[in-house]
Amino acid sequence: MTATQDRSTAVPEEAPPPRRAVLVLVLGAFVAVGAFTIDMYLPALPAIATDLRTSSPMVQLTLTGTLVGLALGQLVIGPLSDALGRRRPLLAGTVLHVVASLLVLVAPTVQVLGVLRVLQGVGSAAGGVVAMAIVRDLFEGRAAATMLSRLFLVMGAAPVLAPTVGGELLRVTSWRGVFAALALYGLLLFVVGRLTVPETLPPGRRVTGGVAGTLRTYRGLLRDRVYVGLVLVAGLTMAGLFSYVSGSSFVYQRQFGLDEQQFGVLFGAGAFFLIGATQLNPVLLRRWSPAQVLSAAMLAGTVAALVLLTLAAGGWGGLAGVVVPLWAVLAAVGLALPNAPALALAAHGETAGSAAALLGAVQFGIGAAVSPLVGLLGNDATAMALTVGGGLLLGLLVLGTVVRPWQLPDLPDAAAVAVAH
């Protein structure tokens, strides 16, 4: 059964939302759990392979496990947030993430580590899917795309800080200490979430119907050609990004000889291009529509990836020949990531949790499927360039053939619905 009411009552008076800046910071911190979980241990991948006496591809599969957990977790947590409200699934997922992080401290084998990484992914999925649903509860149109850009500013600090923090932690502790830090971060977020995150989905707007209702909701979403196309575009873009994440530690450290701390700094520098592009996005939206910005970003990212592949395969330019086109790719991805979800969720406000869940599941599911290819193809710059470029090229093709962005209406220049300015 589905019950709805006017969106002006989306937030009950007894639980007013925090001001916009606070909302951005808190939701961004929850979204960043996934990024920290993925990125903080990247400098330790070679050390984990040595310590657990396993191969590099096997260690990279623990990253795949995290992405699988993120995908599966969102499919479950999204509908739960539509039925139970936003707060309870958010806090429960955070607790699961903390418990899984603590159990990694005693993981004896890479297989056990992989299972725990799946659980970490399931727990951290709550932050991403619920935060996006809260944004859709409170914002519409271009305001939603702008809010997502601000959210990416906060969560973008995670890729900048995580590898650097992980590298510095490795100076004083083993790779397991990285997971102790993740558990502490999750515990802190749980406390902050209980105190500051409002319930943005009142009982009158919740969607219930059990498993059958959830399946009906997903079936309806999958019948929307534009939504499905945009979800695939977002997923293939994320696949390109995670191919870089999966392969960068081996490319930078083993192929080019950087140490763990140097890798963390260089990886963080690349993230500044991703973050900078997300913050340029609201400026561009004043003149162009989200569909236009998305189209230009996908085209530019594909061209930059092809340049990367050419330089990497030819061995031209050394480290700079890899880093510079990669930064261009990251900037293009930073423009694509806020606009694809905003366009996909625009027509699905009443099932925002499920729509965001399916979007996130496809993003991380495709990322999980593609990122191991870097290791299988050789863990060098050419392998990374092939997978990054392949993801963006396929995304561009889906955008042109399935989404057909020139046919999309512009999103309204709507203001926030129920959040203080």
N, C-alpha and C positions, 0 to 999 in steps of 0.2 A: 504494500500500500504506500502511496506517495502523498504527502501533504505539503502544500506550499503556502507561503504568505508573502506579503509585500517585502521587497528587499530592504526597505527603509527600517524594518524591524529585525534585520539580520543579527544585530548584536543587542542582547537584552540590556535594559538600563542599569541593572545591578552589576553588570560586568563590562563597563566601558573599556574599549580598547586603549592601549597606551598610545601616546602620540606617535606620529609616523616614524620619526627617527628611531625611537625605541623599538617600534615594531620591526623595522628593517634590521636593526642590530640583533634582536633576539631570534627572529626567523632565520636570518642569515647564519647565525651561530648554529642553529639546528641543521640547516642545509649543509653547513660545512662539515658536519660529522662524517658524512659520506666521503667528502674530499680528503679529510684528514685520515680516515681509515684506509683509503686507497693510497695516498701519497706519502704519508709519514714514514712508512717502512721501505720506500723505494731505495734509499741509499744502502739499505742492509740486504738487498736481494742476493748479491754475491756472497756475503757473509753467511746468510741463512743456508744457501746451497752447500757451503763448506761445512757448517756446523751440523746440519742434518744429513750430511753425506748423500746428497742427491744432485740431480742435474739442474742446469739453469731452466730448461723448459718446465720441469716439475715445480720449481719455485714460482715461475710465472703463472702456473695453474692456480696457485693460491690467490693471485690477483683475480683470475677468472672466477674463482669461487666467491670472492667478494661481490663481483658484478652479478653473478647468478643470484646470490642472496638479495642484492638490491632489487633485482627484477622481480623475483618471486614475492619478496616482502611487500612491494608496492601493490601487486595485484590483490593481496589480502588486506593490507592496511587501508588502501584507498576506499573500498566499499565499507569497511568498518567505520571509517571517519564520516561517511555519509549517513550511516545508521546510528552511530553512538555519539556523534559530535567529534570535534577535532582534538580536544585536550587528552582524553583517555588513551587513544591509540598512540598519540605522540609520546606521552610519558612512558607507556608500557614498552614501546620500541626502544626508548632510551635505556631502560633498565636491562633489556635483553642485550643490548650492545655492551653495557658495562660488564655483565656477567661473562659474555663470550671473550671480551678482552682480558679479563682476569684469568680465564682458563687457558689462554694462550701461554701464560707464564710457565705452565707445566706440560705443554705439548711435547711429546717425545719424538714424533716423526712428522715428516712433511704431510703425510696423509691426515693425521689428526689436525695439524695446522690448517689444512685445506677445509676440513669440516667446520672448524671454529671460525674460519674466515667467512664461510657461508652464513653462519649464525650472526656474525658481526654485520654482514651486509643486510640481512633481514632486519636487524635492529635499527641500523642507520637509515634504512628506507623510510622509516616513519618521519624523520625530519624533512626529507625532500618532498614527499607526496603531501603531507599535511600542510607544510608551509605554502606550497603552491595552491592548495585548496583554500587556505585562508586568504591568500591574495585574491583568488577568484570570488570568495565570499564578499570581500570588501571593496574591490575595484572592478571597473569595466573599461572596455575599449582601449584607447591608447594609454590611459592611466594604468591599466594592468601591465602593458608592455613596459612602461616607464618604471613601475614598481618592481617588476622582475629584473630590470637593469640595475636598480639600486640594490636589489637582493644579491645579484651576482657580484656587486662591488664588495659586499661583506664576505660572501662565501668565496670570492676570488682571493681573499687573503689566505685562504687555506692552502692552495697550491703554491703560493709564494712562500709561506712560512713552513709548511709541513716538511718538505725535504730538507730544508735548512735546519729546522728543529731536530728532525730525525738524525741528520749528520752530526749535529752538536751533541745529542744524547749518546751517540755511539762513541764519543770521546771518553765518556765516563761510565758507560754501562754496555751491556750486550744488546742484541737486537730485541730481546724480550723486554727490556726496559722501555722500548718504544710503545709496547702494548700496555704497559703499566701507566704510561702517560695518557694513552687513549682512554683507559678506564677512568682516570681522574677527571679528564675533560668531560666524559659522559656523565659522571656523577655531579659535577658542577652544573652542567646543563639541566639535569633533572631538577635540581633545587631552583634554578633560575626560572625554568619553565613553569613549575608549580606556582611561583610567586607572580609571574608577569604575563603569561600567555592567556588571553581571554578565550572564552568559548564563543566562536563566531557563527556557529550553526545551531540556533535554538531548536527545541523539540518540534515545533510546528513545521520546520523545513526539512526534517530528517527523512531519509528514504529507507524504508525497511521492506523486507520481503524474503529474507534468508538467501540461501544459495540460488534458488530459482530466480529471485529478483535480481541478484547480482549478475547471473548469466544473461538475463533479459537486457539489463543495462549494457553489458559488454557487447551483446549482439546488436543492439541499436547503434552503439558507437561504431562498430565495424561496418555498418551499412552506410556510414557517412564517408563518401569518397574523399572529400577534401580533408576531413579529420584524419583518415587513415594515411593519406599521402603526406600530410604534415608530420604525423607521428613517424613515418618512415624516414622523412628528411631529417628530423631531429635525431633519430636513432643512428642513421648512417653518418651524420656529423659527429655524434658522440663516439662512434666506432673509430673514426679518424683520430679523434682526440685521445682515446684510450690506447690506440696503437702507439701513439707517441709516448704516453705514460708508461706503457708496458715495456717498450724497447729502449727508452732514453737512458736508463741507468747503465745498461750494458753497452750501448753505443758510446756514451760519454766516458765511462770508466774503463771499459775493456778495449774499445777500438781507438779512443783518443787519449787514454792514460790519465784521466782526471781522478783525483781521490774523492772520498765520500763528501767532504766539505765543499770542494770545488763543484762537484755535481749539484749539490744542494743550491749553491749560489746561482749557477747557470740555469738550473731548472726554474728557480724562483724568478730570475730575470725574464725568462720567456713568459711566465704567468702575468707579468706586468702588461704585456701586449694584449693578452686575453682580457684582463680587467679594464685596461684603457679603452678597448673597443666597446665593452658593455656600457661604459659611461659616456662614450660618444653617441651611443644609440639614441638616448632621449633627445639629443640635439638634432640628429638626423631626422627623427620622427616629426619634428616641427615642420619639415619641408616635404618629406616623402612618407608614403604609407609603409606599414610594417612589411607588406608583401614586396614592395619595391626594394627595401633595405635587405630583406632576406634573399631576394634573387641576386642582387649585386654581390652580397657576401659569399654566396655559394659559388658564383662564377669566379670571383677573385681568389677564393680559397683553393679552388680546383687548379687554377693557373699557377698559383704559388706552389702547390704540391707537385705539379709536373716539373717546375723549375728545380725543386728539391730533388726529385728523382733523377733528373738529368745530371745535376752536379754530383750527387752521391754515386751514381753508377759510373760516371767518368772519373771519379776520384779528384775532381777539380775543387780548389778552394779550401781544402782541408776542413778544419772544424768550422771556420766561418762559412764555408760553402754549405754546411748543414744547418747551422744556427740561424743565419739570416732568413732564408726562405721559410724555416720553421716558425720564426716569429711572425712572418706575414700570414702563414696558415692560422696561427693562434689568434691573430687579430680578426681574421675573417670568421673564425668560429665564434669569437666573442660577440660579433654582430648577429650571427645566425641564432645562437642559443636563446636569447630572450624573445625573439620575434616568432620563431616557429611554435613554441608553446602558447604564446599569447593568441596567435591566430587559431591554433587547434582548439583551445578552450573557449573561444569567444561565443560559440553557439551552444555551449553545454554547461551553463551556470548551475542548473538544478542537480546535476550529477558531477559536480566539479571534482569531488574526491575520486570517483571511479575514472573519470576522463584523465585526470592527472596521473592516476595509478597506471593506467594502460600506457600512457605516454612514457612514464618513467620506466616501466617494465620493458618496453620495446627498446628504449635508449640503452639501458644497461644490459638487456639481453643480447642485442646486436653487438654491443661493446664486448661482452663476455665471449661471444662466438668468434669475434675478429681478432682481439688482442693477442691470443696465443699464436697467431700466424706469424708474428714478428719473430718469435723464438724458433718456430718450425722452418722459417725461411733463412735463418742464419744469425739473427740478433745483431745485424750490422745496419749501417745507415741506409743501404739500398733496400733491405727488407722493411725497415721502418717506413721509408718513403713510399714503397709499393702499397703498403696497407693503409697509410694515411691518405695517399692520393686516390686509391681505389674507393675508399669510403666516401670521400667528398665528391668524386666523379659520379658514383651511383646516386648520391643524394641530389646532385644537380639534375640528373636524368629523371628521377622521380618527381622533382619539383616541376619540371617542364611538361612531363607527360601525364602525370596523375593530378597534381594540385592545380596546374595551370594558373599561376598567380595573377596573370593579367585579367582573369575573370572574377577575381575576388573583390567584393565590396570593401571599401576602406572601413577600418574600425572607427567608431565614433570617438570624438575627442572628449571622452567622459571624464568626470572628476571622480574622486574617491567616493564610495557610496556611504560608508559608515565609519570613517576613521577621521580623527581630528587632524587638522592641518597645523 
